[in-house]
Amino acid sequence: MLLSDEYPFLTNYFTKALSSESHPLPQSIIFYGNDFAAQYTFAQEIARFLNCSENKADDCECLNCKWIRDNSHPAVMIISKADNKPEDDDSKTVISIRQSAMIKERLMQDSEFHRVFIFCDRDSDGNITGLDSVNFQTEAANSLLKIIEEPQSGVTFIFLTRYVQNLLPTIVSRSQCFFVPSQKQVIYDYSSIKGIFENYWEFKRSEVFDISQKLIDAEKEFGVNKILDGIQNYILEILKENPDNVGFIEHIQVLENAKKQARLGVKPINIFDDVCLKLIK
């Protein structure tokens, strides 16, 4: 499989799962993290391995592998607000109920291939991005639960997202989740909170409101958004060295929610109190 140097654990896991009868590949998979290109490459490689008609090598040129690399395989479908819309579907910003019905209809038909449905979003330039509660809404997600919970053999569902919390909990509970850390060289600027929030997991619960006040004081110089960005960037920097730490991933979501509060005009002191209460245990 591809990405073996950058992601040896994930590559080894999927190679074994795809080759094992005793521990087979889960039929519903969630990839999450910031690197959507890597997530999609893993999804595409899984689809290719499942449908390869020759030796499953990285450079295989069988017809199935060529089709999958060209995004033209009849059994491997990208499902997004822009991909694989039924003719009578005029929705443009969401994965729709009609797309869900189309998938169900396809699954009623026999196929000689292993069918793979890759759920994602696209940005304004057409690049693959992640699912969230806006582009993959509850009604459409709920309509898929039955076929995800009781999948046919020869069918795999793959969901791409930034945070697991962006997906309906019932989808998450029926899937196996894999964090795909970004391998891009990114320098995260957290100068706005330097000396205030570093090593925050070592703070005592009794310090919550003192730390919040320090953030308020810094906000007067930097502004609320830069303070929140600084905290989030600091956690992302830590997460690069601890990619499997679920706690840090959940803390990123806390900061995303705090940014939403800031956009809604919530007072900075209330935002920082909430952040500190949730991050300092």
C-alpha positions, 0 to 999 in steps of 0.5 A: 500500500502507499504511504507506508513510510509516513504511516507504518502503523496504519499501513501494516494494520490495513495490509493485515486486515485486508489479507486476514480471514480471522481479523477482517477489515471493518466494513465501516471506517472513519478516517479523521485528522487534518490531512484529507489528501492522506485520508483519501489516499488510504480510502482509495488504496483500500478500494484498490486492494479489495478489487485488484485482479492481479498481485495487489502491488503498489504499481499494479496496472490491472484494469481495476487498479487503473479505474480506481486511480482514475476515479472511474471504477463502477463499484467505487464511488465518492459520495459528496455534495458534488459527486454522484448526484442522481439526476433529479437531485438539485441539492448543492451543499449537502449529501442528500437523502436521494444519494442515500436512496441511490446507494440502497438501490445499487446495493440491491443489484449484484456486483462482481466487484467489492463496492466501496463508498467514500463519503467526504466533502469538497471545497470551492476548488474541488479538493477533498475535504471532511464531513461535518454536521453541515454537509452531512446532516442528520436526516441523510446520515440516519437514512444510512444507518441500517445498511451500515449496521447490517452491511452486505458482504463485499461492501465497505463504507469509508467516512473522511472528517476532521473530527470524529465529533463532526459525525452523527454518534450513531455513525461513529458507534457503527464504525472503526475510527483511525486518526491520520496525522498530518505529515506536512511540515507545519509550524504552529504559532502559539506566541499569543499564549506562550508562558500562560497555557503551556503544559496546561495538563499539569495545572491544578483545577483550583487554577482554572479562573486564574489562568482564564484571567491571564488569557483575558489580560492577553486578549487585550493585546492580541484579541480573542481569536488570536488567543484561541488560535494560539491555544489550538496551535499549541495543542496541534503542536503537541499532537504531532508528537502524540498522534494517538492521544484521544484527549488532545484530539477532543481538546481541539474540538473544544477550541473549535466550539470556542471559536464558534462562540466568539463568532456569535459574540459571546463575551471573552471572559465566558469563553475563556472560563469555559475553555479552561474548565474543560481543558484543566482537569 
